[in-house]
């Protein structure tokens, strides 16, 4: 059946693009309005790494590495922001897990 594979690819593309846009916006915002302390120095790097990982999530050969990097960044961000402000990150992480492991299962069939 071709439809589930199509919708998984559509979800992968949508998730990757949304995370990429959010990451790039975070980079731009952190460079134009830097925060005080260590967070202000680290945030552009984390957001840049998140953007790179989002691009890796879009490439079939690098889904796993991009996914693991995104999961690590989301986990750190949830700790920093707290669980309430981190709710969207939990949804993003669930989407990353879905893409990583459903793509792998589709390859094995």
C-alpha positions in Angstrom: 0.0 0.0 0.0 1.6 3.3 -1.1 -0.5 5.7 0.9 1.0 5.2 4.3 4.5 5.7 2.9 3.4 8.9 1.1 1.9 10.3 4.3 5.0 9.4 6.3 7.2 11.2 3.8 4.8 14.2 3.9 5.0 14.2 7.7 8.8 13.9 7.7 9.1 16.8 5.2 6.7 18.9 7.2 8.4 18.2 10.6 11.8 18.8 9.2 10.8 22.2 7.6 9.0 23.4 10.7 11.9 22.5 13.0 14.3 24.1 10.5 12.3 27.4 10.4 11.9 27.5 14.2 15.7 26.9 14.6 16.6 29.6 12.1 14.3 32.0 13.8 15.9 31.2 17.1 19.4 31.8 15.6 18.3 35.2 14.2 16.6 36.2 17.4 19.5 35.2 19.6 22.0 37.1 17.5 19.9 40.3 17.4 18.8 40.2 21.0 21.5 38.4 22.9 20.6 37.1 26.4 22.7 37.7 29.5 25.1 35.0 30.8 26.0 31.7 29.3 22.6 31.0 27.7 23.1 33.9 25.3 26.4 32.5 24.2 25.2 29.0 23.8 21.8 29.5 22.3 22.9 30.4 18.7 25.1 27.3 18.6 22.3 25.0 19.8 19.8 26.6 17.4 22.3 26.3 14.6 23.0 22.6 15.4 19.2 22.1 15.6 18.8 23.6 12.1 21.6 21.3 10.7 19.9 18.2 12.4 16.6 19.2 10.9 18.2 19.2 7.4 19.7 15.8 8.2 16.2 14.5 9.1 15.1 15.4 5.6 17.8 13.3 3.9 16.9 9.6 3.8 20.5 8.5 4.4 20.9 10.7 7.5 17.5 10.4 9.2 18.9 8.5 12.2 21.8 10.8 13.0 19.6 13.9 12.5 16.9 12.4 14.7 19.2 11.5 17.6 20.7 15.0 17.5 17.3 16.6 17.5 16.2 14.4 20.4 19.2 15.4 22.5 18.6 19.1 21.7 14.9 18.8 22.6 15.7 17.0 25.9 18.1 19.8 26.8 15.6 22.5 25.8 12.8 20.8 27.9 15.1 20.8 30.9 16.0 24.5 30.4 12.4 25.7 29.6 10.6 23.4 31.9 7.9 20.9 31.0 5.1 23.4 30.5 6.9 25.6 28.0 8.5 22.5 26.5 5.2 20.8 25.5 5.7 21.6 21.8 9.2 20.1 22.0 7.7 16.9 23.4 5.4 16.7 20.3 8.4 17.4 18.0 10.3 14.7 19.8 7.5 12.2 19.3 7.4 13.1 15.6 11.1 12.6 15.3 10.8 9.2 16.9 7.9 8.3 14.5 10.0 9.3 11.5 13.1 7.6 12.6 11.6 4.2 13.5 8.7 4.0 11.0 11.2 4.8 8.2 13.4 2.0 9.4 10.4 -0.4 9.6 9.3 0.5 6.1 12.8 -0.3 4.8 12.8 -3.7 6.5 9.4 -4.7 4.9 
